[in-house]
Amino acid sequence: MKSRSKKRKSCGDFGPEEKLNHGDYAAEETMVPGVLRLRNREQDHLDRSLNRKQITPLQYAAGARFQRDYYIARMTPYFASPNLSGLRLGPITDSADRVMMARDRVKKAMSPLGVMLTDCAVDILGSGNSAADWAKGKNLASRSGIDILRLALSELARHYRLT
């Protein structure tokens, strides 16, 4: 009699090990039983700062709220593509009222920050630049970028009444 072969559990391919050096990855289950996948938990610089414990959860909540309003207000930078003729854009789901209300919320949030903290918040939270790159662009020490970001996030948390 022929013996039955046992089914092996598939665990999934996580890719090269070098990938794990660039971000905080977590293994999670997929829809297929026994198969795992890696998910990058650091979507942007704000997530990375929270995972490295450079900012507090309240500062993170304030930054995420500012980012959401900044995105809804369509104040994010636009990048040009060389050929847009074949690109089909879907319908815009945000109404004009929602966009205008988000712009008002962003302007109110930026008013207590001052010039330098507003510039920091817009470049890092709105445009996705890193704190070190922002500081280098302002001719400051690259380490001072995260300190200034902390100040801006604390002021945003105070504005949003999270503290």
C-alpha positions as CSV (number, residue, x, y, z in Angstrom):
1,M,0.0,0.0,0.0
2,K,1.1,3.4,-0.8
3,S,1.4,5.8,2.2
4,R,-0.3,9.1,2.1
5,S,2.0,12.1,2.0
6,K,1.3,14.6,4.8
7,K,0.4,18.1,3.8
8,R,3.0,20.6,4.8
9,K,1.9,23.9,6.2
10,S,2.9,26.9,4.1
11,C,4.3,29.7,6.1
12,G,4.7,32.2,3.4
13,D,7.8,33.9,1.9
14,F,9.0,37.0,3.8
15,G,11.5,38.1,1.2
16,P,15.1,38.9,1.8
17,E,16.4,39.5,5.3
18,E,17.8,42.9,4.4
19,K,14.3,44.2,4.1
20,L,13.8,43.7,7.8
21,N,16.5,46.3,8.5
22,H,14.3,49.1,7.0
23,G,11.2,49.4,9.2
24,D,9.2,47.7,11.9
25,Y,7.5,44.6,10.5
26,A,5.0,42.4,12.2
27,A,3.9,38.9,11.0
28,E,0.2,38.4,10.7
29,E,-2.2,35.7,9.5
30,T,-3.7,35.8,6.0
31,M,-7.0,34.5,4.6
32,V,-5.2,31.2,3.8
33,P,-4.9,29.2,7.0
34,G,-1.3,28.7,8.1
35,V,0.1,31.4,5.8
36,L,1.7,34.5,7.3
37,R,2.6,37.8,5.8
38,L,4.8,40.7,6.9
39,R,3.2,44.1,7.4
40,N,5.2,47.2,7.7
41,R,4.0,49.1,10.7
42,E,5.8,52.3,9.8
43,Q,3.8,54.0,7.1
44,D,5.4,57.4,7.5
45,H,7.8,59.4,9.7
46,L,5.1,59.9,12.4
47,D,4.7,56.1,12.8
48,R,8.4,55.6,12.9
49,S,8.8,58.2,15.6
50,L,6.2,56.6,17.7
51,N,7.6,53.1,17.3
52,R,11.1,54.4,18.3
53,K,9.5,56.1,21.3
54,Q,10.7,59.5,20.2
55,I,7.1,60.9,20.6
56,T,4.3,60.2,23.0
57,P,1.0,58.6,22.0
58,L,-0.8,62.0,22.6
59,Q,1.7,63.7,20.3
60,Y,1.1,60.9,17.8
61,A,-2.7,61.3,18.0
62,A,-2.4,65.1,17.5
63,G,-0.1,64.6,14.5
64,A,-2.4,62.0,12.9
65,R,-5.4,64.3,13.3
66,F,-3.4,67.1,11.7
67,Q,-2.3,64.8,8.8
68,R,-5.9,63.6,8.2
69,D,-7.2,67.2,8.0
70,Y,-4.3,68.3,5.9
71,Y,-5.0,65.4,3.5
72,I,-8.8,66.0,3.3
73,A,-8.1,69.7,2.7
74,R,-6.1,68.7,-0.3
75,M,-3.1,70.7,0.8
76,T,-0.6,67.9,0.1
77,P,2.0,68.4,-2.6
78,Y,1.1,67.3,-6.1
79,F,3.7,65.5,-8.2
80,A,3.6,65.7,-12.0
81,S,3.7,62.7,-14.2
82,P,5.3,62.9,-17.7
83,N,2.3,61.3,-19.4
84,L,-1.2,61.8,-18.0
85,S,-3.1,61.1,-21.2
86,G,-3.7,57.4,-20.3
87,L,-4.4,58.1,-16.6
88,R,-8.1,57.7,-15.6
89,L,-9.0,59.5,-12.4
90,G,-11.9,58.3,-10.3
91,P,-14.6,60.5,-9.0
92,I,-13.7,62.8,-6.1
93,T,-15.5,61.6,-3.0
94,D,-14.9,64.7,-0.9
95,S,-17.5,67.4,-1.2
96,A,-16.4,71.0,-1.5
97,D,-17.9,71.8,2.0
98,R,-15.8,69.0,3.6
99,V,-12.7,70.3,2.0
100,M,-13.3,73.9,3.1
101,M,-14.1,72.8,6.6
102,A,-10.9,70.8,6.7
103,R,-8.9,73.8,5.5
104,D,-10.4,75.9,8.3
105,R,-9.5,73.3,10.8
106,V,-5.9,73.2,9.5
107,K,-5.6,77.0,9.6
108,K,-7.0,77.1,13.2
109,A,-4.5,74.4,14.2
110,M,-1.6,76.2,12.6
111,S,-2.4,79.6,14.2
112,P,-1.0,78.9,17.7
113,L,2.2,77.2,16.3
114,G,4.1,80.2,15.1
115,V,6.2,80.4,12.0
116,M,8.9,77.8,12.7
117,L,6.6,75.2,14.2
118,T,4.1,75.7,11.4
119,D,6.8,75.2,8.8
120,C,7.9,72.0,10.7
121,A,4.4,70.6,10.9
122,V,3.6,71.3,7.2
123,D,6.9,69.8,5.9
124,I,7.0,66.7,8.2
125,L,3.3,65.9,8.8
126,G,1.8,67.3,5.6
127,S,4.5,66.6,3.0
128,G,6.1,63.5,4.5
129,N,9.6,64.7,4.9
130,S,11.8,63.5,7.7
131,A,12.6,65.6,10.7
132,A,16.3,65.4,10.0
133,D,15.9,66.5,6.4
134,W,13.7,69.4,7.5
135,A,16.3,70.5,10.0
136,K,19.1,70.2,7.4
137,G,17.1,72.4,5.0
138,K,16.8,75.1,7.7
139,N,20.6,74.9,8.5
140,L,20.0,73.4,11.9
141,A,21.6,70.3,13.4
142,S,19.8,67.2,12.1
143,R,19.1,66.0,15.7
144,S,17.2,69.2,16.5
145,G,14.5,68.3,13.9
146,I,12.8,65.7,16.1
147,D,13.0,68.1,19.1
148,I,11.2,70.9,17.1
149,L,8.7,68.3,15.8
150,R,8.0,67.3,19.5
151,L,7.3,71.0,20.3
152,A,4.9,71.3,17.3
153,L,3.1,68.1,18.2
154,S,2.7,69.2,21.8
155,E,1.2,72.5,20.7
156,L,-1.1,70.6,18.3
157,A,-2.1,68.3,21.2
158,R,-2.9,71.3,23.3
159,H,-4.9,72.9,20.5
160,Y,-6.9,69.7,20.0
161,R,-7.4,69.4,23.8
162,L,-5.8,66.0,24.0
163,T,-3.6,66.9,27.0
